[in-house]
Amino acid sequence: MLSIGPIVDSQPEKLSLNRFVSGKRKAISTSTENWVRLAQLRNDTSLPLVIRPNMEEMDLAGWAADNREFVCKLLLKHGGLLFRGFRLQGAIDLEQFIRAISTEPLEYRERSSPRHRVNGNIYTSTDYPADQSIFLHNENSYQHIWPLKIFFFCLTAAEHGGETPIADCRKVYQRINPQVRERFNQKKILYVRNFAGGIGLSWQTVFGTTDKAAVEEYCRQAGIETEWRSDNHLRTRQVREAVASHPLTGEMLWFNHAAFFHVSTLDHSIRKQLASIFKAEDYPNNTYFGDGSEIEPEVLDELRAAYRDETITFPWQAGDILVLDNMLTAHGRAPFSGSRKVLVGMAEAISHRGISA
């Protein structure tokens, strides 16, 4: 695992920018100064690339809107950008920034984790207990449509821990044995979810409705098989791709929830509790090869090791915004103590067929 030490400034790239100060546009000659500076977290990695202001009271959303192409090129190159030192304060700041470099924030649909809405389509990060870790994943990669960009905003940094570990999915892909990749390419991944028993999210919460017919119609359009085991027990099955090529760069990526949703990735005590309550086919989440066959333990170990070997962590600071290309870079969460509040927004719906409307 890469452990992030002190930030090391790199040579700033030359920018051709219109500047924003205190919300007012000021055109300044680009030959005299740069208004942001770029830095690496370490000499051997530029994920995430750190962007800091070169002046106080800089309007990040205004600057980003005026320089959207520049920011997006950096994001494609590095996979993640950490905006630090811009004196941001809340959900509205995050929402404005998302609109500045992307689109309107997306609604969180077909949920897999508990979170609540803060403002508009800005949500809390996953509301899991503080002592639990969240394995690395690409947001909504189990769905037929997912966000191309994901944004995290740190309101309150934890007293200890609480990092958002990240990993380059290009490098994760390269670490996996080509024969294993080919098996997943051919067979794909089967996700089985059960909504029942009071553990995990209810189907009403996941699909945002109490209308069974509406759930069935959504699932039909999304390529999800539905089976009502009882009035309040819904089982879904969906086969998805294991790898993807990035729509803008063409790079091959390990892009799925195969390890994340597999029961063996859970903490031992949680697995033991589930096994005491459910049959294997009734677990809230589990994964298989697309033909329904079991994914071997050694294969899952290899997948988890690939993520682990590419994991990068850094401590949050209040006011940080971390922007990830959700296909290039996976994310997770480390356990923590003390108060921690991180907000999340997503943008730019996309599928294997390309950008969605």
C-alpha positions as CSV (number, residue, x, y, z in Angstrom):
1,M,0.0,0.0,0.0
2,L,1.2,3.5,-0.7
3,S,1.2,5.6,2.4
4,I,1.1,9.3,1.7
5,G,3.6,11.5,3.4
6,P,4.2,15.3,3.1
7,I,3.0,17.0,-0.1
8,V,5.8,17.8,-2.5
9,D,5.3,20.7,-4.8
10,S,5.8,20.0,-8.5
11,Q,6.5,22.5,-11.2
12,P,3.3,24.4,-12.0
13,E,1.8,23.9,-15.4
14,K,1.3,26.9,-17.5
15,L,-2.4,28.0,-17.6
16,S,-4.4,30.1,-19.9
17,L,-7.0,31.3,-17.5
18,N,-9.6,34.0,-16.6
19,R,-9.4,34.6,-12.9
20,F,-12.0,34.9,-10.2
21,V,-11.5,36.7,-7.0
22,S,-14.2,37.0,-4.3
23,G,-16.8,36.1,-6.9
24,K,-15.8,38.8,-9.4
25,R,-14.2,38.0,-12.7
26,K,-10.8,39.6,-13.2
27,A,-9.0,39.0,-16.5
28,I,-5.3,39.0,-15.7
29,S,-2.3,38.5,-18.0
30,T,-1.3,34.8,-17.9
31,S,2.3,35.8,-18.4
32,T,2.5,37.5,-15.0
33,E,1.3,34.8,-12.6
34,N,-0.6,31.6,-12.2
35,W,-3.6,31.6,-9.8
36,V,-3.4,28.0,-8.8
37,R,-0.5,25.8,-8.1
38,L,-0.2,22.0,-8.7
39,A,1.5,19.6,-6.4
40,Q,2.1,15.9,-6.1
41,L,1.4,14.0,-2.9
42,R,4.6,12.0,-3.4
43,N,7.4,11.9,-6.0
44,D,6.2,8.5,-7.2
45,T,2.5,9.2,-7.6
46,S,0.3,12.0,-8.8
47,L,-3.0,10.5,-7.6
48,P,-4.6,12.6,-6.5
49,L,-3.0,15.7,-8.0
50,V,-3.3,18.6,-5.5
51,I,-4.6,22.0,-6.6
52,R,-4.2,25.0,-4.3
53,P,-5.0,28.7,-4.7
54,N,-2.2,31.2,-5.1
55,M,-4.3,33.9,-3.4
56,E,-6.8,34.2,-0.6
57,E,-10.6,34.4,-1.1
58,M,-10.4,32.8,-4.6
59,D,-13.8,31.7,-6.0
60,L,-13.2,28.1,-6.9
61,A,-16.5,27.5,-8.7
62,G,-16.0,30.6,-10.8
63,W,-12.4,29.7,-11.7
64,A,-13.3,26.1,-12.5
65,A,-16.2,27.2,-14.7
66,D,-13.9,29.4,-16.7
67,N,-11.3,26.7,-17.0
68,R,-13.4,23.5,-17.2
69,E,-11.4,22.0,-20.1
70,F,-8.2,22.4,-18.3
71,V,-9.6,20.8,-15.1
72,C,-11.1,17.9,-17.0
73,K,-7.8,17.2,-18.9
74,L,-6.0,17.0,-15.6
75,L,-8.7,14.7,-14.2
76,L,-8.3,12.3,-17.2
77,K,-4.6,12.3,-16.8
78,H,-4.4,11.8,-13.1
79,G,-7.7,10.1,-12.3
80,G,-8.3,12.3,-9.2
81,L,-7.9,15.9,-8.2
82,L,-7.7,17.2,-4.6
83,F,-8.7,20.9,-4.3
84,R,-7.3,22.2,-1.0
85,G,-7.2,25.6,0.7
86,F,-10.1,27.2,-1.1
87,R,-12.1,28.0,2.1
88,L,-15.2,26.1,1.1
89,Q,-17.9,25.7,3.7
90,G,-20.9,23.5,2.8
91,A,-23.1,21.6,0.4
92,I,-23.9,24.6,-1.7
93,D,-20.2,25.2,-2.4
94,L,-19.9,21.6,-3.5
95,E,-23.0,21.8,-5.7
96,Q,-21.8,25.0,-7.4
97,F,-18.4,23.3,-8.0
98,I,-20.0,20.3,-9.6
99,R,-22.0,22.4,-12.0
100,A,-18.9,24.4,-12.8
101,I,-16.9,21.5,-14.2
102,S,-19.6,19.0,-15.0
103,T,-23.4,18.8,-15.1
104,E,-26.3,18.9,-12.7
105,P,-25.6,16.5,-9.8
106,L,-27.3,13.1,-10.2
107,E,-29.9,11.6,-8.0
108,Y,-28.6,8.5,-6.0
109,R,-30.7,5.6,-7.5
110,E,-30.7,1.8,-7.1
111,R,-28.8,2.3,-3.8
112,S,-26.5,-0.1,-2.2
113,S,-25.5,1.9,0.9
114,P,-27.3,4.0,3.5
115,R,-27.0,7.7,3.1
116,H,-29.2,10.7,3.3
117,R,-29.8,13.8,1.3
118,V,-28.3,17.0,2.5
119,N,-29.2,19.5,-0.2
120,G,-30.6,18.9,-3.7
121,N,-28.6,15.8,-5.0
122,I,-25.8,16.2,-2.5
123,Y,-25.7,13.4,0.0
124,T,-23.8,12.2,3.1
125,S,-21.1,9.6,2.4
126,T,-22.1,6.1,3.4
127,D,-23.6,6.1,6.9
128,Y,-21.8,2.9,8.1
129,P,-20.6,2.6,11.7
130,A,-17.3,4.3,12.3
131,D,-15.5,1.1,13.2
132,Q,-16.2,-0.5,9.8
133,S,-14.1,-0.1,6.7
134,I,-15.6,0.2,3.2
135,F,-13.8,-1.8,0.5
136,L,-12.6,-0.1,-2.6
137,H,-15.1,0.2,-5.5
138,N,-16.3,2.4,-8.4
139,E,-19.6,4.0,-7.5
140,N,-22.6,2.1,-9.0
141,S,-20.5,-0.1,-11.3
142,Y,-23.0,-2.9,-10.7
143,Q,-25.7,-0.8,-12.4
144,H,-26.4,-0.4,-16.1
145,I,-25.8,3.4,-15.7
146,W,-23.3,5.0,-13.4
147,P,-21.7,8.5,-12.8
148,L,-18.6,9.3,-14.7
149,K,-17.5,11.7,-12.0
150,I,-17.8,11.6,-8.2
151,F,-17.1,14.4,-5.8
152,F,-16.3,14.3,-2.1
153,F,-16.3,17.3,0.2
154,C,-14.8,17.2,3.7
155,L,-16.9,19.2,6.2
156,T,-15.3,17.7,9.3
157,A,-12.2,15.5,9.3
158,A,-12.2,12.6,11.7
159,E,-10.0,12.8,14.8
160,H,-8.3,9.6,13.7
161,G,-8.6,7.7,10.5
162,G,-11.6,8.2,8.2
163,E,-9.5,8.5,5.1
164,T,-11.0,7.9,1.6
165,P,-8.5,5.4,0.1
166,I,-8.3,5.5,-3.7
167,A,-6.8,3.2,-6.4
168,D,-6.0,3.6,-10.1
169,C,-8.2,1.1,-11.9
170,R,-5.8,1.1,-14.9
171,K,-3.2,-0.3,-12.6
172,V,-5.5,-2.6,-10.8
173,Y,-6.5,-4.1,-14.2
174,Q,-2.8,-4.7,-15.0
175,R,-2.1,-6.4,-11.7
176,I,-4.8,-9.1,-12.3
177,N,-3.6,-12.3,-14.0
178,P,-4.6,-12.0,-17.7
179,Q,-6.2,-15.5,-17.5
180,V,-8.4,-14.4,-14.6
181,R,-9.3,-11.2,-16.5
182,E,-10.2,-13.3,-19.5
183,R,-12.5,-15.6,-17.5
184,F,-14.4,-12.6,-16.2
185,N,-14.5,-11.1,-19.7
186,Q,-16.1,-14.3,-21.0
187,K,-18.4,-15.1,-18.1
188,K,-19.0,-11.6,-16.7
189,I,-20.3,-11.1,-13.2
190,L,-23.7,-12.0,-11.6
191,Y,-24.9,-9.8,-8.8
192,V,-27.5,-11.3,-6.5
193,R,-29.3,-9.0,-4.0
194,N,-31.9,-9.8,-1.4
195,F,-34.0,-7.1,0.1
196,A,-35.6,-8.7,3.2
197,G,-35.0,-9.6,6.9
198,G,-34.2,-6.1,8.2
199,I,-30.5,-6.3,7.3
200,G,-29.4,-4.0,4.6
201,L,-31.6,-1.6,2.7
202,S,-35.2,-2.4,1.9
203,W,-36.4,-2.6,-1.7
204,Q,-38.6,0.5,-1.0
205,T,-35.5,2.5,-0.1
206,V,-33.3,1.1,-2.9
207,F,-35.8,1.8,-5.7
208,G,-37.5,4.8,-4.1
209,T,-41.1,3.5,-4.3
210,T,-43.6,1.3,-2.5
211,D,-45.1,0.3,-5.9
212,K,-44.0,-3.3,-6.9
213,A,-45.1,-2.7,-10.4
214,A,-42.8,0.3,-10.7
215,V,-39.9,-1.7,-9.3
216,E,-40.5,-4.4,-11.8
217,E,-40.7,-1.9,-14.7
218,Y,-37.5,-0.2,-13.6
219,C,-35.7,-3.6,-13.3
220,R,-37.0,-4.7,-16.7
221,Q,-35.5,-1.6,-18.4
222,A,-32.3,-2.0,-16.4
223,G,-31.8,-5.7,-17.3
224,I,-32.5,-6.9,-13.8
225,E,-34.4,-10.1,-13.1
226,T,-36.9,-9.9,-10.2
227,E,-38.3,-12.6,-8.0
228,W,-40.7,-11.9,-5.1
229,R,-39.9,-14.5,-2.5
230,S,-42.6,-13.1,-0.3
231,D,-44.6,-9.8,0.0
232,N,-41.5,-8.1,1.5
233,H,-38.7,-10.2,0.1
234,L,-37.4,-9.2,-3.3
235,R,-34.5,-11.0,-4.9
236,T,-32.8,-9.5,-7.9
237,R,-30.2,-10.9,-10.3
238,Q,-28.2,-9.0,-12.9
239,V,-25.3,-9.9,-15.1
240,R,-22.8,-7.1,-15.8
241,E,-19.4,-6.6,-17.4
242,A,-16.3,-7.0,-15.3
243,V,-14.0,-4.7,-17.4
244,A,-14.6,-1.5,-19.3
245,S,-12.8,0.8,-21.6
246,H,-12.8,4.4,-20.6
247,P,-15.2,6.3,-23.0
248,L,-12.7,9.2,-23.5
249,T,-9.3,7.6,-23.2
250,G,-10.0,4.1,-24.3
251,E,-7.9,2.7,-21.4
252,M,-8.9,-0.8,-20.1
253,L,-10.2,-0.7,-16.5
254,W,-11.1,-3.1,-13.8
255,F,-14.6,-1.8,-13.2
256,N,-17.0,-3.8,-11.1
257,H,-18.3,-4.7,-7.7
258,A,-17.1,-8.4,-7.8
259,A,-15.0,-8.2,-4.7
260,F,-16.9,-5.5,-3.0
261,F,-20.2,-7.4,-2.9
262,H,-18.8,-10.8,-2.3
263,V,-19.6,-12.0,1.2
264,S,-16.0,-13.1,1.8
265,T,-14.9,-9.4,1.7
266,L,-17.0,-8.6,4.7
267,D,-15.5,-8.6,8.2
268,H,-15.4,-12.1,9.8
269,S,-17.8,-11.2,12.5
270,I,-20.3,-9.8,10.0
271,R,-20.0,-12.9,7.8
272,K,-20.6,-15.1,10.9
273,Q,-23.7,-13.1,11.8
274,L,-25.1,-13.4,8.2
275,A,-24.4,-17.2,8.1
276,S,-26.4,-17.6,11.3
277,I,-29.4,-15.9,9.9
278,F,-29.5,-16.6,6.1
279,K,-28.9,-19.3,3.7
280,A,-26.2,-18.4,1.2
281,E,-28.7,-17.6,-1.6
282,D,-30.5,-15.2,0.8
283,Y,-27.5,-13.0,1.7
284,P,-28.2,-9.3,1.1
285,N,-25.4,-9.2,-1.5
286,N,-23.2,-11.7,-3.2
287,T,-21.4,-12.2,-6.5
288,Y,-20.8,-15.1,-8.9
289,F,-19.5,-15.6,-12.3
290,G,-22.1,-14.6,-14.8
291,D,-23.1,-18.2,-15.4
292,G,-23.9,-18.6,-11.7
293,S,-20.8,-20.6,-10.8
294,E,-18.8,-19.7,-7.7
295,I,-15.9,-17.3,-7.8
296,E,-13.0,-19.3,-6.3
297,P,-11.5,-18.0,-3.0
298,E,-8.1,-17.6,-4.5
299,V,-9.4,-15.5,-7.3
300,L,-11.2,-13.2,-4.9
301,D,-8.0,-13.0,-2.9
302,E,-6.1,-11.9,-6.0
303,L,-8.7,-9.2,-6.8
304,R,-8.5,-7.8,-3.2
305,A,-4.7,-7.9,-3.3
306,A,-4.7,-5.9,-6.6
307,Y,-6.7,-3.2,-5.0
308,R,-4.7,-3.3,-1.9
309,D,-1.4,-3.0,-3.7
310,E,-2.6,0.1,-5.6
311,T,-4.2,1.8,-2.6
312,I,-3.3,5.4,-1.8
313,T,-4.4,7.2,1.4
314,F,-4.1,10.7,2.6
315,P,-5.6,12.5,5.6
316,W,-8.6,14.8,5.0
317,Q,-8.6,18.5,5.8
318,A,-11.8,20.4,6.4
319,G,-12.7,22.2,3.1
320,D,-11.1,19.6,0.8
321,I,-12.9,18.6,-2.4
322,L,-11.7,15.4,-4.0
323,V,-12.9,14.8,-7.5
324,L,-12.5,11.4,-9.0
325,D,-13.1,10.0,-12.5
326,N,-15.3,7.3,-11.3
327,M,-14.1,4.8,-13.9
328,L,-10.4,5.6,-13.6
329,T,-10.3,5.6,-9.8
330,A,-11.9,3.4,-7.1
331,H,-12.6,4.7,-3.6
332,G,-13.4,3.3,-0.1
333,R,-13.4,4.4,3.5
334,A,-11.1,3.7,6.4
335,P,-12.5,3.3,10.0
336,F,-12.3,6.3,12.2
337,S,-12.9,7.8,15.6
338,G,-14.4,11.2,16.5
339,S,-16.7,13.2,14.3
340,R,-16.4,12.9,10.6
341,K,-18.6,14.4,7.9
342,V,-18.0,14.0,4.2
343,L,-20.5,15.0,1.5
344,V,-20.8,13.3,-1.9
345,G,-22.2,14.3,-5.2
346,M,-22.2,12.5,-8.6
347,A,-22.5,13.7,-12.2
348,E,-22.5,12.7,-15.9
349,A,-24.5,9.5,-16.3
350,I,-22.9,6.9,-18.5
351,S,-23.2,3.3,-19.6
352,H,-21.3,0.7,-21.6
353,R,-23.0,2.2,-24.6
354,G,-21.6,5.7,-23.8
355,I,-22.8,8.9,-22.3
356,S,-26.5,8.8,-21.3
357,A,-29.1,11.5,-21.6
